[in-house]
Amino acid sequence: MTSRRQFIKKGLLGSLGVLPLTHLSTTPSLEELKNASSDDELFALVRQQLHVPENRLYLNTGSLGPSPVVVTDAVHAMMQQLEMNPAIENWGDLGERMEKVRTKVGELINADPENVVLTRNTTEGLSLISQSLKLSKGDEILTTTHEHGGGEVGLDYLASTQGAVIKKLQMPVPAPSKEAVVEAVRSNITTKTKVVMLSHVNTLTGLKMPFEEISKITKSKGILLIADGAQAPGLVVVDVKSMGVDAYAASGHKWMLGPKETGFVFWSKELQQKINPVFTSSGLGSYSASSGTRNVALISGLGVAIDWLNVIGKEKVEKRCNEMGAYCISRLKELKSIVIISPQADSLSTGIVSFTLKEGENRKIAAELAKDNIIVKVLPKYNGIRISCHMFIVKSDIDRFIKSFSVLV
Ligand SMILES: Cc1ncc(COP(=O)(O)O)c(C=O)c1O
């Protein structure tokens, strides 16, 4: 296979409409990605695009994803462009480029751009949604015991300011089937439930929530359905229409491999009519007019990340992550010292795989793995470890992890 050094500069950036930097590192061109003769070759080219050193095994995309060179170079180039004539660029060329990111996000998640707001991260998006809701004392918000603090913070605000009651359903570990998960949600809904907030892909277990089935239940009862999508876009295909959600918030800096401090939130038209508008008179559509000066280079970099992902193909990425997740589970099953907490049913599983340790301390083990240049996430709640299998992970990477890990437990 061709080595990274042999690749030609600039092809990819140029094709994505970004000014090439003169000192660009050598990266695979867009044509090379498109012409890869197999998926294995394609994902090897993707791996060569990352700044992560060759000997580092990065298994923590769930916390923060490693942006490819094409994204960081584009951001760098746009930052320089901005600084050459800040006000003119910010509300001129670069501002227009930033506005187009909402359209790109809309295409990625099957939403109309006017229903998309660009944010700094998922936490901000979910907080905006919560701040907009009007609930009455005693109204129930149904969520789970497996949510992230970034989603919970907005719900806590509703509880403290409007007297809403947060009800957390106990998530089965590991979740046995799609039917069991849907039933757990259904049986916890009461006549007081006004909002259901669930992660699309769960931060602890990687479980992909069956939103299509759940939204049929919530719609029939007039309940708002909100998704925390922090772990989803770039890992699984997101279609907010078929999911049937009223609102969806996500980050660009995890599985989308976008610039850090980028994210978005989708609000359905119906929800917009029921809420207190966040960005007041300019409405949800004109985020840049109503939310002040933004970092046009970073936000536009998210657009570059989306274009790059589209060249690879989001369906292909999901399939690859699922395959690597399944391989990781098959290897983990050989170990007696752990219990897998991720679901194994195809309809629920993803490229995120987690397990708890029967003995030993997860932090100490993660620190030992880091000495071998293997980066994982610890899960304090379960004395667990989470492995993020993004598209650039290959089976020999998982084998390397298992080899290092198995001598530590
Ligand atoms: C499910 C979930 N929600 C929210 C967040 C917070 O994301 P951010 O820091 O991008 O707001 C995370 C981060 O790991 C997460 O996993």
The ligand as an SDF file (V2000), in Angstrom:
LIG
                    3D

 16 16  0  0  0  0  0  0  0  0999 V2000
  -24.4550   11.1810   25.5480 C   0  0  0  0  0  0  0  0  0  0  0  0
  -23.6520   12.4250   25.7650 C   0  0  0  0  0  0  0  0  0  0  0  0
  -24.2750   13.5900   25.9030 N   0  0  0  0  0  0  0  0  0  0  0  0
  -23.6100   14.7430   26.0560 C   0  0  0  0  0  0  0  0  0  0  0  0
  -22.2380   14.7640   26.0780 C   0  0  0  0  0  0  0  0  0  0  0  0
  -21.5330   16.0750   26.2220 C   0  0  0  0  0  0  0  0  0  0  0  0
  -20.9580   16.4120   25.0060 O   0  0  0  0  0  0  0  0  0  0  0  0
  -20.3090   17.8610   24.8060 P   0  0  0  0  0  0  0  0  0  0  0  0
  -19.1780   17.9440   25.7630 O   0  0  0  0  0  0  0  0  0  0  0  0
  -19.8670   17.8650   23.3920 O   0  0  0  0  0  0  0  0  0  0  0  0
  -21.3650   18.8360   25.1130 O   0  0  0  0  0  0  0  0  0  0  0  0
  -21.5250   13.5690   25.9510 C   0  0  0  0  0  0  0  0  0  0  0  0
  -20.0560   13.5680   26.0070 C   0  0  0  0  0  0  0  0  0  0  0  0
  -19.4010   12.5610   26.1210 O   0  0  0  0  0  0  0  0  0  0  0  0
  -22.2500   12.3610   25.7910 C   0  0  0  0  0  0  0  0  0  0  0  0
  -21.6310   11.1930   25.6500 O   0  0  0  0  0  0  0  0  0  0  0  0
  1  2  1  0
  2  3  1  0
  2 15  2  0
  3  4  2  0
  4  5  1  0
  5  6  1  0
  5 12  2  0
  6  7  1  0
  7  8  1  0
  8  9  2  0
  8 10  1  0
  8 11  1  0
 12 13  1  0
 12 15  1  0
 13 14  2  0
 15 16  1  0
M  END
$$$$
